[in-house]
Amino acid sequence: MENLRRKILLDALALYEEFTMRHRGSTALQRDLAMVQAGIAQIQKALGKDNEALEAANAAITILESVVASVPDDTNLLLATARQHSRRAFTLNGRDRVNDAEADIGRCLELLHSVLAKNPELEEAELMLGEILRARGVSQRLKQKSEE
C-alpha cells in the first residue's frame, strides 16, 4: 500500500512540476501557480523531503504575497496565503527554526485579521486563527526552552 501511495505522490509531483515549468512567467496564472507550488510542498513533505517541501512552500508564499499586494481585498486569496504561512510555520517549528516560524505565524495572524474584518463569520478563518494561536503558544514555549 505504501508503494502505491508513493507512486501516486510521485506522479502528482511530476504533473505539478511540469505545470510550474510551463507557466512560470504567466501573470494571469499566478494564483494557480502558487497553489501548484503549495501542492508540491505538501507532496514533498509527505515523501519526507523537508528541504524540497520548504523550497516549494517558499515559492508558493512569494507568489501569493505578490498577488495579495495587487488584489488586497480578495478574502479567498488572503485565506490561501494565511494557510500557506501556517503550513510553513509548522514545518519550520518542527525543524527548530522557531524565529522563522514565529514570523510566519505573525503574518498569518495579520492576514486572518484582514479576512475576519471583511467577513467576521467566516468559519474557516476562525478555525485557522484558533490553530495558529495554539501553535504560537507551542512556538513561544520552544523559544523559551532554547534560550535557557
C-alpha positions as CSV (number, residue, x, y, z in Angstrom):
1,M,0.0,0.0,0.0
2,E,2.8,2.4,0.9
3,N,4.5,1.8,-2.5
4,L,1.2,2.6,-4.3
5,R,0.8,5.8,-2.3
6,R,4.4,6.8,-3.1
7,K,3.9,6.2,-6.8
8,I,0.7,8.3,-6.8
9,L,2.5,11.1,-5.0
10,L,5.5,11.0,-7.4
11,D,3.1,11.0,-10.4
12,A,1.2,14.1,-9.0
13,L,4.6,15.7,-8.2
14,A,5.7,15.3,-11.9
15,L,2.4,16.9,-13.1
16,Y,2.7,19.8,-10.7
17,E,6.4,20.4,-11.7
18,E,5.5,20.3,-15.4
19,F,2.8,22.9,-14.8
20,T,5.2,25.2,-13.0
21,M,7.8,24.9,-15.7
22,R,5.2,25.6,-18.5
23,H,3.5,28.6,-16.8
24,R,6.3,30.1,-14.7
25,G,6.1,33.5,-16.4
26,S,2.3,33.8,-16.8
27,T,0.9,36.7,-14.7
28,A,-2.6,35.5,-15.4
29,L,-1.9,32.2,-13.8
30,Q,0.0,33.4,-10.7
31,R,-2.7,32.3,-8.2
32,D,-2.9,28.8,-9.9
33,L,0.9,28.6,-9.9
34,A,1.1,29.4,-6.2
35,M,-1.5,26.7,-5.5
36,V,0.5,24.2,-7.5
37,Q,3.7,25.1,-5.6
38,A,1.7,24.6,-2.4
39,G,0.7,21.2,-3.6
40,I,4.3,20.4,-4.4
41,A,5.3,21.4,-0.9
42,Q,2.6,19.1,0.6
43,I,3.7,16.2,-1.6
44,Q,7.4,16.7,-0.8
45,K,6.6,16.8,2.9
46,A,4.6,13.6,2.6
47,L,7.6,12.0,0.8
48,G,9.8,13.0,3.7
49,K,11.7,15.6,1.7
50,D,11.6,18.5,4.1
51,N,14.1,20.7,2.3
52,E,12.3,20.4,-1.0
53,A,9.0,21.0,0.8
54,L,10.3,24.2,2.3
55,E,11.6,25.4,-1.1
56,A,8.2,24.8,-2.7
57,A,6.4,26.5,0.2
58,N,8.7,29.5,-0.1
59,A,7.9,29.7,-3.8
60,A,4.2,29.5,-3.1
61,I,4.3,32.2,-0.5
62,T,6.4,34.5,-2.6
63,I,3.9,34.2,-5.5
64,L,0.8,34.6,-3.2
65,E,2.2,37.6,-1.4
66,S,2.8,39.4,-4.8
67,V,-0.8,38.6,-5.9
68,V,-2.1,39.8,-2.5
69,A,-0.3,43.1,-3.0
70,S,-2.2,43.6,-6.2
71,V,-5.6,42.3,-5.0
72,P,-5.7,43.1,-1.2
73,D,-9.4,42.7,-0.8
74,D,-9.8,39.1,-2.1
75,T,-10.7,37.2,1.1
76,N,-10.1,33.8,-0.6
77,L,-6.7,34.8,-1.6
78,L,-5.9,36.2,1.8
79,L,-7.1,33.0,3.4
80,A,-5.0,30.9,1.0
81,T,-1.9,33.0,1.8
82,A,-2.6,32.7,5.5
83,R,-2.9,28.9,5.1
84,Q,0.5,28.7,3.4
85,H,2.2,30.8,6.1
86,S,0.6,28.5,8.7
87,R,1.8,25.3,7.0
88,R,5.3,26.7,6.6
89,A,5.3,27.8,10.3
90,F,4.5,24.3,11.4
91,T,7.3,22.9,9.2
92,L,9.8,25.4,10.4
93,N,8.8,24.9,14.0
94,G,9.5,21.1,13.6
95,R,13.0,21.9,12.4
96,D,13.7,24.1,15.4
97,R,13.6,27.3,13.3
98,V,11.4,29.0,16.0
99,N,12.1,32.6,15.0
100,D,11.3,31.9,11.4
101,A,8.1,30.0,12.4
102,E,7.1,33.0,14.6
103,A,7.4,35.4,11.7
104,D,5.1,33.2,9.6
105,I,2.7,32.9,12.5
106,G,2.7,36.7,12.8
107,R,2.0,37.2,9.1
108,C,-0.7,34.5,9.2
109,L,-2.4,36.4,12.0
110,E,-2.3,39.7,10.1
111,L,-3.9,38.0,7.1
112,L,-6.6,36.3,9.2
113,H,-7.4,39.6,10.9
114,S,-7.9,41.2,7.5
115,V,-10.1,38.3,6.4
116,L,-12.2,38.4,9.6
117,A,-12.5,42.2,9.3
118,K,-14.1,41.8,5.9
119,N,-16.1,38.6,6.8
120,P,-16.4,38.2,10.6
121,E,-18.3,35.0,10.4
122,L,-16.1,33.0,8.1
123,E,-15.7,29.8,9.9
124,E,-12.6,28.6,8.1
125,A,-10.7,31.8,9.2
126,E,-11.9,31.4,12.8
127,L,-10.7,27.8,12.9
128,M,-7.4,28.7,11.4
129,L,-7.0,31.5,13.9
130,G,-7.5,29.1,16.8
131,E,-4.9,26.7,15.3
132,I,-2.4,29.5,14.9
133,L,-2.9,30.8,18.4
134,R,-2.3,27.3,19.8
135,A,0.8,26.9,17.5
136,R,2.1,30.3,18.7
137,G,1.9,29.1,22.3
138,V,3.9,26.0,21.4
139,S,6.4,28.1,19.5
140,Q,6.9,30.5,22.4
141,R,7.5,27.6,24.8
142,L,10.1,26.1,22.4
143,K,11.8,29.5,22.1
144,Q,11.9,29.9,25.9
145,K,13.5,26.5,26.2
146,S,16.1,27.2,23.6
147,E,17.1,30.4,25.3
148,E,17.6,28.7,28.7
